[in-house]
Amino acid sequence: MATNREAFDEARRYVAGGVNSPVRAFKAVGDNPLFFASGYGSKITDIEGHEYIDYVGSWGPHILGHAPEPVITAITRAARASTSFGAPTVAETALAQIICDALPGCDRLRLTNSGTEASMSVLRLARGATGRSKIVKFAGCYHGHVDSLLVSAGSGALTFGSPDSAGVTASVAADTIVLPYNDVDHVERAFAEWGDQIAATILEPICGNMGVVLPVRGYLESIAAITRESGALFIMDEVMTGFRVAWGGAQRLLNVQPDLTVLGKVIGGGMPLAAFGGRADVMDQLSPDGPVYQAGTLSGNPVAVSAGLAALNQLRNNPAIYRRLEVLSARLEFGLRSAAERAGLEVYIARCGSMLTVFFQPGPVHNLDDARRSDTGMFARFHGLMRSQGHYLPPSQFEAWFVSNAHSFRDIDSTVAAAERAFAELAA
C-alpha cells in the first residue's frame, strides 16, 4: 500500500500541483497532504490506515457526518434509475421547494453544480437585472474562483480591485470595488461615489474564508439598506452558512433578508450541488423567461439532488440536530479556550453554531487585516501536533472547523485533551 507521501508524488505526475483544489496541498502548514480511503460518522481513515476525528467535513457539507445512511440510500436509489437525464425531474422541484420555504424572500431557485458557478451566475443576473456593471465585495470574503471576484484591495481601502490571480485581467477586476468587512463607513463612501454604477453587493453574512468572522451588530442591516437605496441588489453568499448555522441559514438566524442568495455545501448532502435564488422579479430575468443566459448540462443532477433532499429532510424533520450541534460546538469552544489559557497561550476563538476558528492571536478579529495578524507558523505547528494525535483540522489558519451531528461528546473531549497537550508543547 502506498504512503501518503508516495501517493502525493504520484499525483503530481498527472494532476496539476498534485491536487484538484489548492488548499488540499497542505502548503500553509508545511506538510504533504493526506489521501483518504474512507469515512464514516465523525471519523476518516487515510490510505495508511490512520484514523482521524474529522473537523473538515469535506469543507462543510457533512453536517450529518460521513456516509449517513439516509443519504447513501437516496444516492443508491437515484443512481440505479440513472445518473443523469439532462432533462427535468420532479426531485429538482422538491429540493427547490424545501429551500424556498426555508429562506425568507427566496421565491425562485436555480440549481448549479458548484458554489463558484452559482456566484458567477448570480452576478451576471444582478448586472442584467439592474443594467449596471460594478460589484462591491469585501476583503476576506471568498465567492469561488470567479474572475471578477478574485481581486484584492488596492493601495487604499476605498478602491477598485486589482487582480489577485494570474489570468484575471485588469479590466475585469476594475468592475469590482473591494472594501473592508465590518466597516459601514467605507460602504457609504463607495455608494456615494459610484452608486449609480453598482449592480450589487455580495458578502458572506458570517465569514468562513478568512476564518470565522462574525458581523458586528447592525452591519448587515446597514449594508442591505445602503445597497437598496441606490437601486442595487443585496446578495448573501451562504454557500458555507446555508443550513449549517441554522435551518434557513444565517439570514434566518440573523433576521436579515437578502435580494439574492448563493447556496452550496449542505444543500448537496456531500455531492456536487449548489444554487442561487431570490426575489421572483429578479429570478424571472433568467433565460428562458428573461434575457440573462445561464445553463448547465448536469445542473440538477438526479443523484446530487437526491443526496440534498435526503440531507435537508433529515435536518428539517429533526430540529434537535441543531440544538445538539450547538451544545457540542460550545463544549469544544469552551474546552479549547480553557486549554489555551492553562498553557498561557493567547488565542482568539470565533464561533457561530457548528463553525469555529482558533486564531493564534489575542483578537478580536473583525476583518481580514485582523485575521492576518495571526501567527500562522504557530498554527502550522498546532496542526501537525493535532494530526499526530488523530485529529484532522483544516490545513490553514484562515479556514473554519466544522462540527457534525455524528461527533460524540467523547470526540469533543478527546479533541480538547489533544489540544491541551499541543498548546502545552507550543508554550514550552
N, C-alpha and C positions, 0 to 999 in steps of 0.2 A: 504494500500500500504506500502511495506517495505521501510525503510530508507536506505540510502547508507551504514550506519554502520551495520544495520541488514543484508543487502544483502552480505556484506563482511564476516560477522561472519558465515553466512550460506555457503558461497562459501568455506570458509576454512575447512568445514567439508568434502567436496567432491573433491575440486580442490587443488592440491599441492600449498601451500602458498597463496591460495585464488585467484590466478591469473594465467593466461596462458603465461605471459611474465613478468619478474621480475620488470621492471621499472613501470609497472602499479600499483604496490603495494603502491606507494607514500612514501616509506620509506625515500627517500632522502629529502623529505620535512616534515617528521614527522607527517603525517596525514593518514587518511583512503581514499582509492580510491573512485572515483565517478563511479556509474554504470549508463550507458546511455541507454535511451529508444529510442531516435530518433534524427535525424539531417537533416537539410535542408539548403542549401546555406552555409552561414558563421556561422550558429547557431547550437548548440546541446543542448538537453534537457535531464536532468538526471531523474531517477525514482521518485524523489521527486517533479518533475515539475519545477525545476530551469533551466533557460535558460542561456547559456553562448556564448559569441563570442569566436570561436574556433581558436586557433593558433597551435594546434597539427595536425589536418587534417589527422588523422589515421597515424601519423608519416611520412607524406609526400605525400601519393598518391593523396589526394584530391585537386589537383591543380585547378580543376574547382568548388570546393565546394562539399558539401554533396548532394548526390542524384540528380545530374544533369540529366535533362530529356533525353538527347540523350543516356546516359549510361544506365539509368534504362530501357529505351525502348529496347535497344540492349540486355540487360541481360534477360528481359522477353521473348523476341522473341526466343533467343537461348535456354532458359530453356524449353520452350514449345516443342522444337524439340528434346531435350534430354539433360540431364545434363552431360552425358559422354558417349563416344563410346569406348575409349581405342584403337582408330584407327585414321588415319589421316583425317583431314578436310581441305578444301581449305582456311578456315579462318586463320588457322595457317600460311599458306604460305603468305597470305595477310599481316598479322601482321609482320612476319619476313621481308617481302619486305620493308614495311614502315620504320622499324628500320634500316635495312641495308642501305637504301637510305639516311637516315639522319645522320648516323655515319661514319665519314671518316675511311676507311680501314676495315670496317666490311663487309666481303664478305659472311659469313655464320653465322647462328644463331642456337642455340638450346634452346628451352623453358623448364623451370622448374617451380616448384611451390613456391619457396621461394628464397630469396637472399642467405641464408645460403647454400641451395642446389646448387645454381649456383656457389658460391665461392668454395665450396668443389670440384665441378666438374671441374672448370677451373684450379685449382691447380693440380688435377690429370692429366688433359690434358697437362699442362705445363711440368710436370715431364715426362709424357710419350713421348712427342714430343722432349724433349731435352736429355732424358736419364740421368737426374740429379735429385738429391733428395732435395736440400736445397732451402728454400724460404726466401726472405727478405721482412719483413713487417715493419711498422712504428708505434711507440708507440702512442696510441691515436686513430689510425685508427681501426675501427671495421668492420669486414667482416663476421659477423654471428658467430654462435656458433660451428664453425668447430674446431675440436681438435687441429690441428696444428697451428691455428691462435688465440686460447685462451691462449696466452702466454704474459708474461710481460718481460721487460728487467731485466737482472741480475744485479750484483753489479756494472758493468761498462757499459758505453753506447754501446760499441762495444763488444757484447757477444751473445752467443746463448740464446734462450729463456728459461724461467722456467715456469712450469705450472701455469696458472692463475685461474684454476678451479679444484676442486676435480674431479677425474675421467679422467683427462688428464695425460697420462703417460709421464715420463721424456724422454723416448726415442722418442716419437712423438714431444715433444717440442724442442728437441735437433736439429731437422731439420729446425728450424725457427730462423732466425737471426733478432733481434729486434733493430731498430735504431731510433734515434730522428727525428721527422718530420722537414722539412725545414733546413736540415743540409747536404750539399753535401759532406763535408769532410769525414764524417763517412761512407757514401756510398762508396766513393773511397777506403777507408781503408778496408772495408768489401770485396769488389771485388778483391782488391789486395791480400787478404788473402785466400779467398775461391771461387774466380771467376769461376774456372772450375768445381765447385760442385753446383753452384747456377742455378736453373731452371728458376726462375722468381723473379721479384719484384712486389709487389702488394700494391697499396695505393689508398686512396681517393684523387682525384685531388683537391677537395675542401672539407675539413673535415667537418663533421657534428656530429660526435660521441664523440667529446670532447668539444662540442660547435662548432660554425662555426669558422674554422681557414683557412685562405687563403694561398696559396703557395706564397713564396716570388719570386720576378722576376727572371726568369731563372731556377728556381728549378726543375720544371717538365721536362724541356728540358734536363737538365743535367742528371737527373736520367734515362731518356729514353736512352740517349747516352751511359752512363756508362754501363747500363744493356745490351744493344745490342752489344756493343763492346766485351763483354765476351761471346756472344752467347746465353745469357738468353733472356727471354721474358718479356716485359713491360706490366703489367696488370693494368688497371684503374678500380676501383670499383666505378661505377656510379649508384649504387642502389638508392642512395639519390639524386644525382645531375642530373641523366639522364632525359632529357626532363623537368627538373624542373628549372634549371638556364638558359636554352636556348633550342631552338629546336636543337636536336643533342647533348645536354648535355654539360658538362664542356669541353670536348675535342674539340668541335667546338667553344665554347666561347673563350677558351684559345689558340686554334690553336696548340694543341699538340696531335699527333696521337699515340694511343697505339697499341700493337700487339693483345691484347685481352681485352674485356670489359665485366664487370658484370653489369647487369641491374635489376631493380625491381620497386616497388612502382608505379610511374606514369604510366609505361607501362601496368599495370594491371587495371587501372581505378578504383582502390579500391578493386579489387578482388585478391585472392592469385595467383600471377603470377610473374615470374622472367625469366631471360635469361642470357646466355653468348654467346659471338660471337667474331669474329675477322678474321684474315687472313685465306684465303682458305686453304693454305698448312698446317696450324696448325689444323684448324677445321676438315679437312679431315682425321685426325688421330683418330677421334671418330668412335666407332662401330655404324653402321655395316660396314662402309668402311675401318676403321682402327682398330688398336689393343687396343685403350683406351676405356674401357667399361663405359657407363653411360646410365641410363634408369630411367623411371618414369611412373607408371601406369596412373596417372592423369595429366602428363605433356601435355601442350597444351589443357587443358580442354576447351571445346567449350564455356561455359558460361564466364569463365575468359577471354578467347581470345576475345569474343565479346565486353566485357567491355573495354579491352585495345584498340581494334580497334576504338571504339566509342570515347574514350578519346583522342587518338592520332590524329584522324581525326579532332576533334574539334580544337586541337592545331595547326595542320598543315594548316587547312583551314582558321584560324583566327589568323594571326600573331600579330594582335593588342592586343591579350591577353597578350603576353609577355611584350609589351610596357606598358600596364595598370598595370601589376604586378610590374614592375619597379617603376612606379610612386607611387603606393600605398605603396610599401615597403620602398622607400626613404622617403616618408612622415612619416611613422611610425618610421624609424630610427632617422630622424631629431627631431621629436617630443619627443621621449624618451630621446635622448641626452640633449635636451634643458630642459626638465623637471628635469632631474637629476642635471644639472648644477644649476638650480634655487634653488634646495633643498640643494646644497652644497655637493652632493654625488659624489664620483669618481666611474664611471662605464666606461667600455670599450665595445663599440658595434661593433661587426663584422658582415658584411652582404655581401652576394653575391646574386643578384637577389631577389627572394622571400624567401630566407633563412636568418635568423639572430639570433644572440645570444647576450643577455645582460650579460656581465661578471661583477660581483661585485668586481672590482679591477681597477686600473688605466690603465693597459695594457702597451704595446701591448701584444697580445697573438699570438705566432708563433708556439708553440708546446705544448705537454702535460704538461711539467713542468710549463710552463707559465700559462696554464689553471688552474692547481691545486692551484695556489696562490689565486684563487677567494675565497671570503667569502661565503661559502655555507650556513652558518647559516643565513646570511642576505638574501640570495636568497630564502631560505625556508620561511622566514617571508614575503618577497615580493610576493612569490607565493600565500600564504594564503590571503594576502590583496587584490591581484588582483582577486582571486577566489571569495572572498566575495562581490566583486563589479561586478560579472558576466563576468569574463574573464578567459578562460581556457588556461593555459600555460603548456608546458612540465614540468612534476614534477621532474626536475633535472636541476641543473646548467649547466650540460655538455651535453645539447641537443639543437637542432636547433628549432626555431619557424618557422612556415610556414604560409605565406600569400597566400590566394587563390583568384581566379578571382571573387569569389562570395562575397568577402569582399567589403564593400562600403566605401566611404570616411567618412561617418558618423561612421561606425565601427571603423575605424582607429582613428578618433578624439576622440571617446569615450574611446578607449584604452589608448591613450595618457593622457587624463584627469584623468582616473583612476590611471595610473602610477604616475602622478604628486602628487595625494593625497597619494599614497603608499610611494613614495620617501620622501615626507614631514614627514610622520609618522616615517619612518625609521631614518630620520635625527634628529628627535626631542629628 
